[in-house]
Amino acid sequence: MERIRAVRVDELGELQRIEVASGTPFREIGMADIADAPPLDLDTLGACQRDGRAWVAVDADDRPIAFAVVRLVDGCAHVQQLSVHPGHARRGVGRRLLDHVAGWAAGRGLPALTLTTFRSVPWNAPYYARCGFLALPSTLIGPGLAQVLAAEAALGLDPADRVAMRRPV
């Protein structure tokens, strides 16, 4: 079984490779634009790593197989990116990373994890619901999360297929 630890600075490029690989299944459901989207840039990943807001799941040889990065949005730990390499998908790695992030958030007195995701993609909103996230009605979306959704729409993501979700810690 994998273990979870803080991301090292020399692994930032590997995180990008994992994110790109994790986009492959989107191509299979007709979302090539998502599959081809660039990964988080090294500056963003580096800032998360330096601030202690980036974790990696590693295999028995200490090689990264998945990662999560978080930023603070509306006083919550917002999961900016969770990516699992397809060769390690469907084994609970993502859920264990989310649980790790929830423990980190609880230790800092943060009330919840938040994220935005695709409503209709089976390994997105339905998956996160199984991990304890609830879809937020628009009346409960804070200004920071509203900005995240607006930025996604500006990038061309269909707002009707995006959902903000929250999981208490």
C-alpha positions in Angstrom: 0.0 0.0 0.0 1.1 3.5 -0.8 2.1 6.0 1.9 1.4 9.8 1.9 3.9 12.4 2.7 4.8 16.0 1.9 5.8 16.8 -1.7 9.5 17.4 -2.2 10.6 20.3 -4.5 12.4 17.9 -6.9 9.0 16.1 -7.5 7.1 19.1 -8.9 7.6 18.0 -12.5 6.4 14.6 -11.6 3.2 16.1 -10.3 2.6 17.7 -13.6 3.2 14.3 -15.4 0.7 12.7 -13.0 -1.9 15.4 -13.7 -1.5 15.1 -17.5 -1.8 11.3 -17.3 -4.9 11.6 -15.1 -6.6 13.6 -17.8 -6.5 10.6 -20.2 -9.9 9.2 -19.2 -11.6 12.5 -20.1 -10.6 11.9 -23.7 -12.5 8.6 -23.6 -15.7 10.4 -22.7 -15.4 13.1 -25.4 -13.8 15.8 -23.2 -10.6 16.1 -25.2 -10.2 19.8 -24.2 -10.0 18.7 -20.6 -7.6 15.9 -21.4 -5.4 18.4 -23.2 -5.5 21.1 -20.6 -2.1 22.1 -19.2 -1.3 21.0 -15.7 -0.8 23.3 -12.8 2.2 25.5 -13.4 5.4 24.9 -11.5 5.1 28.3 -9.7 1.7 27.3 -8.3 2.9 23.8 -7.3 6.1 25.3 -5.8 4.1 27.7 -3.7 1.9 24.9 -2.4 4.9 22.8 -1.7 6.8 25.6 0.2 3.6 26.4 2.2 3.1 22.8 3.3 -0.1 22.5 1.2 1.0 19.7 -1.1 1.0 15.9 -0.5 2.0 13.0 -2.6 1.0 9.3 -2.4 4.1 7.2 -3.2 4.5 3.6 -4.1 6.8 1.1 -2.2 9.8 2.6 -4.1 8.9 6.1 -2.9 7.8 7.1 -6.4 4.8 9.5 -6.7 1.6 8.0 -7.9 -0.9 10.7 -6.9 -1.0 14.1 -5.3 -3.2 16.7 -3.7 -2.6 20.5 -3.5 -4.7 22.8 -1.4 -5.2 26.5 -1.0 -7.3 28.5 1.4 -10.7 29.7 0.1 -13.4 31.2 2.2 -11.7 29.9 5.4 -11.7 26.3 4.1 -9.0 24.0 2.7 -9.9 24.1 -1.0 -8.6 21.1 -2.9 -7.2 22.8 -5.9 -6.0 19.6 -7.6 -6.3 15.9 -6.8 -4.7 13.6 -9.4 -4.1 9.9 -9.4 -2.0 8.3 -12.1 -4.4 6.0 -14.1 -2.2 3.0 -13.4 -3.1 3.4 -9.7 -6.7 4.6 -10.0 -9.7 2.8 -8.4 -7.7 1.6 -5.5 -8.6 4.2 -2.9 -5.5 6.3 -3.3 -7.5 9.5 -3.9 -9.8 8.9 -1.0 -6.8 8.3 1.3 -5.2 11.6 0.1 -8.5 13.4 0.8 -8.6 11.9 4.3 -5.0 13.1 4.8 -5.9 16.6 3.7 -9.0 16.6 6.0 -6.7 15.7 8.9 -4.4 18.5 8.0 -7.3 20.9 7.8 -8.7 19.8 11.1 -5.3 20.3 12.7 -5.4 23.9 11.6 -9.0 24.5 12.8 -10.4 24.7 9.3 -14.0 23.6 9.2 -14.2 21.9 5.8 -12.6 20.8 2.5 -14.1 22.4 -0.6 -13.6 21.7 -4.3 -15.1 22.3 -7.7 -15.6 19.5 -10.1 -17.7 18.2 -13.0 -21.2 17.3 -12.1 -21.7 14.7 -14.8 -18.3 12.9 -14.8 -18.5 9.6 -12.8 -15.1 10.0 -11.3 -15.8 13.6 -10.3 -18.9 14.7 -8.4 -20.3 11.2 -7.9 -16.9 10.1 -6.6 -16.5 13.0 -4.3 -20.1 12.4 -2.9 -19.0 8.9 -2.0 -16.0 10.5 -0.2 -18.3 12.6 2.0 -18.6 15.8 -0.1 -22.0 17.5 -0.5 -22.9 19.7 -3.4 -23.4 23.3 -2.3 -26.5 25.2 -3.3 -25.7 28.6 -4.8 -26.9 30.3 -1.6 -24.0 28.7 0.4 -21.2 29.4 -2.0 -18.9 32.0 -0.5 -17.2 34.8 -2.5 -13.9 32.9 -2.9 -15.6 29.8 -4.2 -17.7 32.0 -6.5 -14.5 33.4 -7.9 -13.1 29.9 -8.5 -16.2 29.0 -10.4 -16.1 32.3 -12.4 -12.5 31.7 -13.3 -13.3 28.2 -14.5 -16.2 29.6 -16.7 -13.7 32.2 -18.1 -11.5 29.3 -19.1 -14.5 27.8 -21.1 -15.8 25.3 -18.6 -19.6 25.0 -18.8 -21.0 26.5 -15.6 -24.0 24.2 -15.8 -21.7 21.2 -15.5 -19.6 22.5 -12.6 -20.5 22.0 -9.0 -18.9 23.3 -5.8 -18.8 20.7 -3.0 -18.0 20.8 0.7 -16.9 18.1 3.2 -16.8 18.9 6.9 -13.7 17.9 8.7 
